[in-house]
């Protein structure tokens, strides 16, 4: 009985750690920056967790069936998709921070324009229905960055029953949910304390810039 408790506790910790992978936090931040309350942020983050656990369950079944023999060749392919997703999300955030604007001027009868960048004319951060976006991001993350699942798979070799494997995955999932709920709560709380247009633009710029940079890093690392 003790080995099952230890295994479940290990799975819980691995799930909690997994939720704070850099690509997870960066991607989710691009969506959470637009959410105006802690309650909404937590709800939306649960959509990410649901999508992540959906595909993570599939990966777990594959790992359990093939004992990790195809993990290196199969799972690594999805890292490219995650990198491209981060770049897309980063551009999405940067678009909210800046946009190219052009003023037309007349000088001596000649009309010409001066293109330049203005801060975007966005509304203040507000609650939005981003559940489907977070679900999609979670599904993509569930297909990649599964180092913790590989560790859990190795640990499960000492706990041979299928019931124990299911228990481990359940504990892993709880850890993922707790970790993401905590992050989304803190992130949205801090934003709500400094809710104004300038902060929203700065957060959008930071989240977008980091997302694009990290996505490019993942592509060439």
C-alpha positions in Angstrom: 0.0 0.0 0.0 2.9 2.3 0.8 4.4 2.0 -2.6 1.1 3.1 -4.2 0.9 6.2 -2.0 4.5 7.1 -2.8 3.8 6.6 -6.5 0.7 8.8 -6.4 2.5 11.5 -4.5 5.4 11.4 -7.0 2.8 11.7 -9.8 1.1 14.6 -8.1 4.5 16.5 -7.8 5.4 15.7 -11.4 2.1 17.0 -12.6 2.5 20.2 -10.6 6.0 20.7 -12.0 4.8 19.9 -15.5 2.3 22.7 -15.4 5.1 25.2 -15.0 7.1 24.2 -18.1 8.3 27.3 -19.8 6.3 26.7 -23.0 3.1 26.2 -20.9 3.4 29.4 -18.9 4.4 31.5 -22.0 1.5 30.2 -24.1 -1.1 30.5 -21.4 0.1 34.1 -20.5 -0.8 35.2 -24.0 -4.5 34.4 -23.3 -4.7 35.2 -19.6 -3.5 38.8 -20.2 -7.0 39.6 -21.6 -8.9 38.1 -18.7 -10.2 40.7 -16.2 -10.8 38.6 -13.0 -9.2 35.8 -11.0 -12.4 33.7 -11.2 -12.5 33.9 -15.0 -8.8 33.2 -15.3 -9.1 30.0 -13.2 -12.1 28.9 -15.3 -10.3 29.5 -18.5 -7.1 27.8 -17.3 -9.2 24.7 -16.6 -9.9 24.5 -20.3 -6.2 24.3 -20.9 -5.9 21.6 -18.2 -8.7 19.6 -19.8 -7.1 19.7 -23.3 -3.7 18.9 -21.9 -5.0 15.9 -19.9 -7.0 14.6 -22.9 -4.0 14.2 -25.1 -1.7 13.3 -22.1 -4.0 10.4 -21.4 -3.4 9.2 -25.0 0.3 9.6 -24.7 0.3 7.7 -21.4 -1.6 4.8 -23.0 1.0 4.7 -25.8 3.9 4.8 -23.4 2.3 2.1 -21.3 1.7 -0.1 -24.3 5.1 0.3 -25.9 7.1 0.9 -22.8 8.6 4.1 -24.1 10.3 2.5 -27.1 8.8 4.9 -29.6 8.9 8.0 -27.3 12.0 9.5 -28.8 10.9 9.3 -32.4 7.2 9.9 -32.0 6.8 12.6 -29.3 9.6 14.8 -30.4 7.8 15.7 -33.6 5.2 17.7 -31.8 7.8 20.1 -30.3 7.9 21.8 -33.7 4.2 22.3 -33.7 4.4 23.8 -30.2 7.2 26.2 -31.3 5.1 27.4 -34.2 2.1 27.8 -31.9 4.2 30.0 -29.5 5.3 32.2 -32.4 1.7 32.6 -33.6 0.5 33.4 -30.1 3.3 35.9 -29.7 2.4 37.7 -32.9 -1.2 37.8 -31.7 -0.2 39.5 -28.5 2.2 41.9 -30.2 -0.6 42.9 -32.5 -2.6 44.1 -29.5 0.4 46.1 -28.3 1.3 47.9 -31.5 -0.1 48.5 -35.0 1.3 50.2 -38.0 -0.5 53.5 -38.6 -0.1 56.1 -41.3 -0.9 59.8 -41.3 -1.4 61.7 -44.6 0.1 65.1 -44.9 0.0 67.8 -47.6 3.2 69.8 -48.2 3.2 72.3 -51.0 0.4 70.6 -52.8 2.0 67.1 -52.5 0.1 64.6 -50.4 2.2 61.9 -48.8 2.0 59.7 -45.7 4.2 58.9 -42.7 3.8 55.3 -41.5 4.8 54.8 -37.9 3.9 52.7 -34.9 1.3 53.7 -32.3 0.3 51.8 -29.2 -2.8 49.9 -30.1 -6.2 51.4 -29.2 -7.3 48.5 -27.1 -9.9 48.4 -24.4 -8.8 47.6 -20.9 -8.3 43.9 -20.1 -11.7 42.3 -19.9 -13.3 38.9 -19.5 -13.4 37.0 -22.8 -14.6 33.6 -23.7 -11.2 32.1 -24.6 -12.0 28.6 -23.5 -11.7 27.1 -27.0 -8.4 28.7 -27.5 -7.1 27.4 -24.2 -8.5 24.0 -24.9 -6.6 23.9 -28.2 -3.4 25.1 -26.6 -3.8 22.4 -23.9 -4.3 19.7 -26.5 -1.1 20.7 -28.3 0.8 20.8 -25.0 -0.5 17.4 -24.1 1.2 16.0 -27.2 4.6 17.5 -26.5 6.9 18.3 -23.6 6.2 15.0 -21.8 9.4 14.5 -19.9 7.5 14.1 -16.6 5.3 11.5 -18.1 8.4 9.5 -19.2 9.7 9.7 -15.6 6.3 8.6 -14.3 6.3 5.7 -16.8 9.7 4.6 -15.5 8.5 4.8 -11.9 5.4 2.8 -12.8 7.5 -0.2 -13.8 7.7 -0.9 -10.1 3.9 -0.8 -9.7 2.7 -3.3 -12.2 -1.1 -3.2 -12.1 -3.1 -1.2 -14.5 -5.1 0.3 -11.6 -1.9 1.8 -10.2 -1.0 3.3 -13.6 -4.5 4.9 -13.7 -4.0 6.1 -10.2 -0.7 7.7 -11.1 -2.1 9.4 -14.2 -5.0 10.7 -12.1 -2.6 12.2 -9.5 -0.5 13.6 -12.3 -3.6 15.3 -13.7 -4.6 16.8 -10.3 -1.1 18.2 -10.0 -1.4 19.8 -13.5 -4.7 21.4 -12.6 -3.5 22.7 -9.2 -0.3 24.2 -10.7 -2.1 26.0 -13.6 -4.9 27.2 -11.3 -2.3 28.7 -9.0 -0.4 30.4 -11.8 -3.5 31.8 -13.5 -4.8 33.1 -10.1 -1.5 35.0 -9.3 -1.1 36.2 -12.9 -4.6 37.6 -13.2 -4.6 39.0 -9.6 -1.5 41.0 -10.3 -2.9 42.4 -13.5 -6.2 43.3 -11.9 -4.3 45.3 -9.2 -2.7 47.5 -12.0 -5.5 47.4 -14.5 -5.0 50.2 -17.0 -4.3 50.5 -20.7 -0.6 51.1 -20.4 -0.1 48.0 -18.3 -2.2 45.9 -20.7 0.0 47.1 -23.6 3.2 46.4 -21.7 2.1 42.9 -20.7 1.0 42.2 -24.3 4.3 43.3 -25.6 6.3 41.3 -23.0 4.2 38.1 -23.5 4.3 38.4 -27.2 8.0 39.1 -27.4 8.9 36.3 -25.1 6.6 33.9 -26.9 8.1 34.6 -30.3 11.6 34.4 -29.0 11.1 31.2 -27.2 9.3 29.6 -30.1 12.2 30.4 -32.4 14.6 29.0 -29.8 12.6 25.8 -29.7 12.8 25.5 -33.5 16.6 25.8 -33.6 17.6 24.3 -30.2 
